[in-house]
Amino acid sequence: MTTVAATVPRVDIIGVPMDLGASRRGVDMGPSAVRYAKLHERLRRLGIAAIVDRGDLAVPIRESAESNDSSAKFFSVIETVCSDLAALVQDAVESGGIPIVLGGDHSIAMGTLTGLTRGRGAPPGVIWVDAHADINSPQTSRSGNVHGMPLYFALQNGVAEAKHTVQIGLRDVDPGEKRMLRELGVKAFTMSDVDKRGMVHVMEEARAIAGDDDRPIHVSFDMDAIDPSEAPGTGTPVKGGFSYREAHLVMEMLYDSGQLGSIEIVEINPILDHRNQTASLAVGLICSALGKSIL
């Protein structure tokens, strides 16, 4: 049996069945799919003694929610849910747990980062694993979907810092996001960078930037970072993503850093999945981040 180091005595699982930030339906079932893929069992097999599942947050369904702003659809509702999420994440941190946040679409990252910042008194380092930059503003977004804006809002609200934020896996970036990345100074590694330099070198640099000054690192992992051949169950797939092993290497190297403080897995859509393949892969990635090793 693979064991995890004593530095991970407790994890706090929080589900956020949010689909208001995206245009395709079904991602709200992501937390259930991940639990169904034996998340608890796999964590117990790692030797983690305390597994606290805080259940799922209440999220209004699209049909009952109001969307008054076409430039940031359902933003007020999403903001309220993110406030509830922030409170749970903050409590998890202050209780000594490692938060594992299960999405839902990527708009929930605003709440996760707010809770981490409040719980620790300073913004974490952020490694944002995604095919998309998610740094549109309401003014630059072409769709008005908030799951393309969470990093913008997190940076604007001071719950993430550009100098300690790294993006990995980019291959579908809007023109306004390219300008935003340059203006804010966020370090970004495209898939071309991964191809040329290799994941080990990319992750070594990412860990150094995000974990500077020994700050805890938060990984926000959008499953569309992985190639659709391995992770078909996501609403915005883009060919040319991470291989199975590259995805696990990201998480293994975060564990090896000794600085991983929180995990967020988002954009799992069971309606589009094959036999829960994407959710099962997500569980494996969580376990790699918490110390599961080959030998």
C-alpha positions in Angstrom: 0.0 0.0 0.0 1.3 3.5 -0.9 1.3 5.8 2.1 1.4 9.6 2.3 3.7 11.6 4.4 2.6 12.7 7.9 2.4 16.3 6.5 -1.0 15.5 5.2 -3.0 14.4 8.3 -6.3 15.8 7.1 -8.1 16.8 3.9 -11.4 18.7 3.6 -13.5 18.0 0.6 -15.8 20.7 -0.7 -18.1 20.2 -3.6 -19.4 23.1 -5.7 -22.0 22.0 -8.3 -21.7 25.2 -10.3 -22.6 25.5 -13.9 -23.6 29.1 -14.1 -20.2 30.2 -15.3 -20.2 28.1 -18.4 -22.5 27.7 -21.5 -22.6 23.9 -21.6 -24.7 22.2 -19.0 -23.7 19.2 -17.0 -20.6 20.3 -15.2 -22.6 20.8 -12.0 -22.5 17.0 -11.7 -18.7 17.0 -11.5 -18.4 16.7 -7.7 -20.7 13.7 -7.6 -18.8 12.0 -10.4 -15.5 12.4 -8.5 -16.9 11.0 -5.3 -18.4 8.1 -7.3 -15.0 7.4 -8.7 -14.0 6.3 -5.2 -12.3 9.4 -4.0 -12.8 8.6 -0.3 -11.6 5.0 -0.8 -8.5 6.1 -2.6 -7.6 8.7 0.0 -8.0 6.2 2.8 -5.7 3.8 1.0 -3.1 6.6 1.0 -3.2 6.5 4.8 -4.8 9.9 5.3 -6.4 9.6 8.8 -8.9 12.4 8.7 -11.1 12.9 5.6 -13.7 15.6 6.2 -16.3 15.8 3.5 -18.2 19.0 3.8 -20.7 18.0 1.2 -21.9 20.3 -1.7 -22.7 23.9 -1.5 -26.2 25.0 -2.5 -26.1 26.5 -6.0 -29.2 28.0 -7.7 -30.1 26.3 -10.9 -29.9 28.3 -14.1 -33.6 28.4 -14.6 -34.1 30.2 -11.2 -31.1 32.5 -11.3 -31.1 36.0 -12.7 -28.6 37.2 -15.2 -28.8 40.9 -15.7 -25.4 41.5 -17.2 -24.6 40.0 -20.5 -20.9 40.9 -20.1 -20.6 38.7 -17.0 -23.6 36.3 -16.9 -25.0 35.3 -13.5 -22.1 37.1 -11.8 -24.1 38.2 -8.8 -25.3 34.6 -8.1 -21.8 33.2 -8.7 -20.3 35.8 -6.4 -22.8 34.8 -3.6 -21.8 31.1 -4.0 -18.2 32.0 -4.0 -18.6 33.9 -0.7 -20.1 30.7 0.8 -17.2 28.7 -0.6 -14.7 31.1 0.8 -16.1 30.7 4.3 -15.7 26.9 4.1 -12.2 27.0 2.6 -11.1 29.5 5.3 -12.5 27.2 8.0 -10.8 24.2 6.5 -7.5 26.0 6.5 -7.9 27.2 10.0 -8.8 23.7 11.1 -5.6 22.3 9.8 -6.9 20.7 6.7 -5.8 20.7 3.0 -8.9 21.9 1.1 -9.8 19.8 -1.9 -12.4 21.8 -3.9 -14.4 19.9 -6.5 -16.1 21.8 -9.3 -18.2 22.8 -11.1 -17.0 25.3 -13.6 -13.8 27.3 -13.1 -15.7 30.4 -11.8 -15.5 28.9 -8.3 -11.8 29.6 -8.1 -12.7 33.1 -7.0 -14.2 31.7 -3.8 -11.4 29.2 -3.3 -8.7 31.8 -3.5 -10.5 34.2 -1.3 -10.9 31.6 1.4 -7.2 30.6 1.2 -6.1 34.2 1.5 -8.3 34.8 4.5 -7.3 31.6 6.2 -3.6 32.2 5.8 -3.5 35.9 5.9 -1.8 36.2 2.5 -2.5 35.1 -1.0 -1.1 31.7 -1.9 1.1 31.0 -4.8 -1.0 29.8 -7.7 -0.3 27.2 -10.4 -3.2 27.4 -12.8 -3.3 24.4 -15.1 -5.6 25.0 -18.0 -6.0 25.1 -21.8 -7.4 28.6 -21.4 -6.1 31.6 -19.6 -9.3 32.5 -17.7 -8.1 36.0 -17.4 -10.7 37.8 -19.5 -12.4 40.9 -18.0 -16.1 41.5 -18.6 -15.0 44.0 -21.2 -12.7 41.6 -23.1 -14.8 38.5 -22.9 -16.6 37.5 -26.1 -19.0 35.1 -24.4 -19.8 36.7 -21.1 -19.1 33.4 -19.4 -17.6 33.9 -16.0 -15.6 30.7 -16.0 -13.3 32.6 -18.4 -12.8 35.4 -15.9 -11.9 34.0 -12.4 -8.2 34.7 -12.5 -8.9 38.3 -13.6 -11.2 38.9 -10.7 -8.8 37.1 -8.2 -5.9 39.3 -9.2 -8.1 42.4 -9.1 -9.4 41.5 -5.7 -5.9 40.8 -4.3 -6.5 37.1 -3.5 -3.9 36.2 -6.0 -0.7 38.0 -7.0 0.6 38.1 -10.5 4.2 37.7 -9.5 3.3 34.4 -7.7 0.9 33.1 -10.3 1.9 30.7 -13.1 -0.2 29.3 -15.9 0.6 25.9 -17.6 -0.9 24.2 -20.6 -2.3 27.2 -22.5 -3.3 26.6 -26.1 -6.6 28.6 -26.6 -6.1 32.2 -25.5 -8.3 35.2 -26.5 -6.6 38.4 -27.8 -7.7 40.4 -24.8 -6.2 37.7 -22.5 -2.9 37.9 -24.3 -2.7 41.6 -23.5 -3.8 41.1 -19.9 -1.1 38.5 -19.3 1.6 40.8 -20.6 0.2 43.8 -18.7 -0.1 42.0 -15.4 3.1 40.0 -15.7 1.7 36.6 -15.1 4.1 33.8 -16.1 2.5 31.6 -18.7 3.7 28.3 -20.2 1.9 27.3 -23.4 1.8 23.7 -24.7 4.6 24.8 -27.1 6.7 25.6 -24.0 5.9 22.2 -22.5 6.8 20.5 -25.8 10.1 22.3 -26.1 11.3 22.4 -22.5 9.6 19.3 -21.1 7.3 19.2 -18.1 10.1 18.7 -15.5 11.7 22.0 -16.4 8.4 23.9 -16.7 7.3 22.6 -13.3 10.7 23.4 -11.6 10.3 27.0 -12.8 6.6 27.1 -11.9 7.3 25.9 -8.3 10.0 28.5 -7.8 7.7 31.3 -8.9 4.6 30.2 -7.1 6.4 29.0 -4.0 8.8 31.9 -3.6 9.3 32.9 0.1 8.1 29.4 1.1 4.5 30.4 0.5 1.9 27.6 0.2 1.0 26.7 -3.4 -2.5 26.3 -4.6 -3.1 24.2 -7.7 -6.2 25.0 -9.7 -6.5 22.2 -12.3 -9.0 22.4 -15.2 -9.4 19.0 -16.7 -9.4 20.5 -20.2 -5.6 21.0 -19.7 -5.4 17.3 -20.5 -5.8 16.0 -24.1 -9.4 15.1 -24.9 -8.3 11.5 -25.7 -7.5 11.1 -22.0 -10.1 13.5 -20.5 -13.2 13.6 -22.8 -15.6 14.7 -20.1 -15.1 18.4 -20.2 -17.1 21.2 -21.8 -14.4 23.1 -23.6 -11.9 20.4 -25.0 -8.9 21.5 -27.0 -6.7 19.0 -28.8 -3.0 18.9 -28.1 -3.1 18.9 -24.3 -1.2 17.1 -21.6 -0.6 13.4 -21.8 -1.7 11.1 -18.9 1.8 11.0 -17.5 2.4 14.8 -17.9 -0.7 15.5 -15.9 0.4 13.2 -13.1 3.9 14.6 -13.2 2.5 18.1 -12.5 0.9 16.8 -9.3 3.8 14.6 -8.3 6.2 17.5 -8.5 3.8 19.7 -6.5 3.8 17.0 -3.7 7.6 16.8 -3.9 7.8 20.5 -3.3 6.4 20.1 0.2 4.5 23.4 -0.3 1.2 22.2 -1.8 -1.5 23.7 0.4 -4.7 23.2 -1.5 -6.2 21.5 -4.6 -9.0 22.5 -6.9 -10.3 20.2 -9.7 -12.8 21.7 -12.1 -14.7 21.4 -15.4 -15.7 17.7 -15.2 -18.8 17.1 -17.3 -20.2 13.6 -16.8 -22.7 14.1 -19.7 -19.8 14.3 -22.1 -17.6 11.6 -20.4 -17.0 7.9 -21.2 -17.7 5.6 -18.3 -16.6 8.3 -15.8 -13.1 8.3 -17.3 -12.4 11.9 -16.6 -13.6 11.8 -13.0 -11.5 8.7 -12.3 -8.5 10.5 -13.8 -9.2 13.5 -11.5 -9.2 11.2 -8.5 -5.8 9.8 -9.6 -4.4 13.3 -9.9 -5.6 14.3 -6.4 -3.9 11.2 -5.1 -0.6 12.0 -6.9 -0.7 15.5 -5.4 -1.1 13.9 -1.9 1.8 11.5 -2.2 0.8 8.5 -4.2 3.9 7.2 -5.9 4.8 4.4 -8.3 7.3 2.8 -5.9 
